């Protein structure tokens, strides 16, 4: 296969993946999982860059297309519109030579069985190179900030001083963070094992298990990954386990545990006498928990269970530590999952908040007096975070918030809310996470 045919096939596959998200409402992770076998390992970085980048800049690219097209494309040609967005992304946001981007994208139209659109693709991309295409209109916030209008408005309300910083962070590529398994190696020892691969690595005060790599690496290139020496996990997510296990913890529940990153971290830090139960409603995602535990050589009781219905799975023995990593909008990890901008709807937030409340209410009676529950989301929206915790505390006289952080060094990374603490996306390269530690009193 010559270079143009090879490059065209990659762009055609990227267009199909983008179209599956935009036109069909599918998760990019699910789509990439299906296509992974069809893409040569050497081509996967470029393929993923095209998919993630096109979705990350979706609103701007579609505004540019509206300026470049004389009339909208028909719905049955939605994959061509996605192909055009892939083409514009290459021309505006990558170092791919213009002539290569144009020729390969034009050929991709033929591979997608839309040969009659090849001329249009060529004309639109070349016209883009000739014209100074800017924002569709000065007041188009969706185009300017590359987020849906409802989300921009909500951030302005929730974060009047930080909303633009959050949007900017969401549009950046996320760094790769590692978590070193302290049962097998110290962080310093593991940095030495990385050798040249760790050139430019970064440590963060207060995160004794975390390493930020200068450039992402395939897990196969990480020394000891298969043996459980290290895991891939954002440093903000690494706050949860040490916070929950402050002052110990013998009987631990990890609710909504998939894919098992926090489960593994809890077990790496827990005492030998501790036991952990991990529950997950989505049976397909249970496999990820089992795979992580097997790789880390750790043991837990893993159940397919609904956290909001403990009567169906709880053995009646109270837990002294509960981690509720609640299902949420994932608005704090958009930079890792740019499809969230398109898949999440304003109407979703009320339903998610109702589910989060139901889980918190259902799990609270499972916690023994003086026990601790850590409520966590990867959201930046108040309706899913401090509003949930504040309402819960108002209803429960036997609940109080413990506002002592697991270590002093992370205080500057946290925004203190009325209830709980928020890490904003992009702060020191971290994802956006919310934490509230609740203690059950004897009242």
Number of C-alpha atoms within 10 A of each C-alpha: 6 7 10 17 16 14 21 25 21 23 28 26 22 27 29 21 29 33 24 19 21 20 15 10 14 17 20 23 13 12 15 20 11 11 14 13 9 12 15 11 10 8 12 15 12 14 24 16 16 26 26 23 22 29 30 27 20 27 23 26 24 19 20 19 22 13 16 17 13 9 9 12 12 9 10 8 14 19 24 26 20 28 28 26 30 26 27 26 23 22 21 13 12 14 9 12 10 16 11 16 23 25 19 22 32 27 24 29 27 16 17 19 10 14 14 10 16 19 12 16 23 20 16 20 23 16 14 18 15 9 9 7 14 13 16 16 10 9 9 15 17 18 23 17 18 23 24 18 15 13 19 18 13 16 20 14 13 14 16 10 10 12 20 15 14 21 20 14 23 27 20 17 18 20 17 18 26 19 23 27 22 16 12 16 14 14 21 13 11 21 20 11 14 16 10 10 18 19 12 10 15 13 17 15 10 14 18 16 22 25 25 22 19 15 13 12 12 7 13 9 10 19 17 16 16 15 12 20 21 25 23 16 19 22 24 24 21 21 21 25 22 18 20 24 22 14 9 14 21 16 19 27 27 24 24 23 27 24 17 23 21 21 27 26 24 25 22 19 16 20 13 9 8 15 17 22 19 22 24 22 17 14 13 10 15 20 15 16 23 19 13 20 20 15 17 23 13 14 15 19 11 18 16 16 19 17 26 18 13 16 11 10 13 14 9 9 10 18 24 23 26 28 27 23 21 24 17 22 23 19 24 27 23 27 25 18 20 27 24 21 21 19 16 16 13 13 9 12 16 12 11 17 21 13 18 25 17 14 21 19 16 15 21 21 13 20 21 17 17 15 20 30 27 23 23 24 25 28 26 27 24 19 17 26 28 21 15 18 25 15 12 16 15 10 11 13 12 15 21 16 18 16 14 11 18 18 14 10 13 16 15 10 15 18 13 13 14 10 20 24 22 26 25 27 28 23 16 12 20 23 26 27 25 28 28 25 24 24 22 22 14 10 8
